[in-house]
């Protein structure tokens, strides 16, 4: 059985997404929703990773730590550069590209949860299935938020900008 592989993939996908959420939030500090919600969602990703720790041990893979905080200096530099760029035309194009990339990473994480839920069903592990199902729903909600944010930004950047 390679259940551990599916657990590990979900951990990695969430950690990658958390790092990218923080990076995008800091880069676009002039967009308060991206900064604050990005950091909130990144913390949530860390919680998902923590919830997988007992299953990682159960299935023989390394339990990852869910904390993915940026070093304070790095965060401050990113935030400051985001504030300097502000709402310029270049910032809008960068925002749209970052949202697109973020959406792809979020989709990868959502698919990792789908796979993990299917594996949990196959091995009849009700606890893992519950965690995977709950985290999959969170992942679906993140994807909806990102699609909405892209729909909002695209016309502002490409038509009105």
ChimeraX attribute file (.defattr): number of C-alpha atoms within 10 A of each C-alpha:
attribute: neighborCount
match mode: 1-to-1
recipient: residues
	/A:1	7
	/A:2	9
	/A:3	18
	/A:4	19
	/A:5	15
	/A:6	22
	/A:7	30
	/A:8	24
	/A:9	18
	/A:10	26
	/A:11	29
	/A:12	17
	/A:13	21
	/A:14	28
	/A:15	24
	/A:16	19
	/A:17	26
	/A:18	27
	/A:19	21
	/A:20	20
	/A:21	29
	/A:22	26
	/A:23	23
	/A:24	23
	/A:25	27
	/A:26	28
	/A:27	28
	/A:28	28
	/A:29	22
	/A:30	20
	/A:31	16
	/A:32	12
	/A:33	13
	/A:34	23
	/A:35	20
	/A:36	16
	/A:37	14
	/A:38	22
	/A:39	22
	/A:40	15
	/A:41	19
	/A:42	27
	/A:43	21
	/A:44	19
	/A:45	28
	/A:46	23
	/A:47	16
	/A:48	23
	/A:49	25
	/A:50	18
	/A:51	18
	/A:52	22
	/A:53	19
	/A:54	14
	/A:55	21
	/A:56	22
	/A:57	13
	/A:58	13
	/A:59	17
	/A:60	15
	/A:61	17
	/A:62	16
	/A:63	20
	/A:64	16
	/A:65	14
	/A:66	23
	/A:67	17
	/A:68	16
	/A:69	14
	/A:70	13
	/A:71	8
	/A:72	9
	/A:73	9
	/A:74	12
	/A:75	17
	/A:76	14
	/A:77	13
	/A:78	20
	/A:79	20
	/A:80	17
	/A:81	16
	/A:82	20
	/A:83	17
	/A:84	15
	/A:85	16
	/A:86	17
	/A:87	16
	/A:88	12
	/A:89	13
	/A:90	12
	/A:91	19
	/A:92	20
	/A:93	16
	/A:94	16
	/A:95	23
	/A:96	20
	/A:97	14
	/A:98	20
	/A:99	21
	/A:100	16
	/A:101	14
	/A:102	21
	/A:103	22
	/A:104	15
	/A:105	20
	/A:106	24
	/A:107	18
	/A:108	19
	/A:109	27
	/A:110	24
	/A:111	18
	/A:112	23
	/A:113	30
	/A:114	20
	/A:115	18
	/A:116	26
	/A:117	24
	/A:118	15
	/A:119	21
	/A:120	22
	/A:121	14
	/A:122	11
	/A:123	12
	/A:124	11
	/A:125	13
	/A:126	12
	/A:127	11
	/A:128	21
	/A:129	20
	/A:130	14
	/A:131	18
	/A:132	26
	/A:133	18
	/A:134	15
	/A:135	24
	/A:136	22
	/A:137	14
	/A:138	18
	/A:139	26
	/A:140	17
	/A:141	13
	/A:142	17
	/A:143	20
	/A:144	13
	/A:145	13
	/A:146	18
	/A:147	15
	/A:148	11
	/A:149	17
	/A:150	19
	/A:151	12
	/A:152	12
	/A:153	18
	/A:154	18
	/A:155	11
	/A:156	13
	/A:157	19
	/A:158	12
	/A:159	8
	/A:160	7
	/A:161	14
